Amino acid sequence: MNTKVNWHKGLSFTGEADSGFTVPLGGKSSAVGADDGFRPMELIATGLAGCTAMDTISILQKKRQDITEFEVNLSAEQAESHPRVFTHIQIDYMITGHAVDEDAVLRAIQLSAERYCPAQGMLSQVVPIELNYHIFEAGENGESRLVGSGNYMPNNQEN
């Protein structure tokens, strides 16, 4: 995998990967930036959320789960002092569908955490990652109701 970052001015850059896609990178205005793109640590967090989301939805589809909506929310705490590394990450999987099997959800999250998601595999070596899920039954008129929730603790984080 190769990537490059091209500087424009101040703290404004464009990142490009092998895929050919580009992403704007920028700094905070309080740090002489122009608030014109992702911060690098936001990209790392978004990469982690995207990595586990792609794994999880793919596995749930292979398990023939009737998913109508799927969202992964990530919250990362950072150290107060530089280099402001992540100190705790919480990932919430929000799954809406019809008769979604909770065991299938747990297995999909487990496989992503322990086998398929390289971002999670790498980051879990240096920062605790809390994995939570919330399953909603899709109803009529776009309404849904919570039918299950819980958490999954990866093997490398068990006490």
HELIX and SHEET records of a PDB file:
HELIX    1   1 SER A   29  ALA A   31  5                                   3    
HELIX    2   2 PRO A   40  LYS A   62  1                                  23    
HELIX    3   3 GLU A  102  LEU A  111  1                                  10    
HELIX    4   4 SER A  112  TYR A  116  3                                   5    
HELIX    5   5 PRO A  118  LEU A  123  1                                   6    
HELIX    6   6 GLU A  140  GLY A  142  5                                   3    
HELIX    7   7 ASN A  155  GLN A  157  5                                   3    
SHEET    1   A 3 THR A   3  LYS A   9  0                                        
SHEET    2   A 3 SER A  12  ALA A  17 -1                                        
SHEET    3   A 3 THR A  22  LEU A  25 -1                                        
SHEET    1   B 4 ASP A  66  GLN A  78  0                                        
SHEET    2   B 4 PHE A  86  HIS A  98 -1                                        
SHEET    3   B 4 ILE A 129  ALA A 138  1                                        
SHEET    4   B 4 SER A 144  TYR A 152 -1                                        
END                                                                             
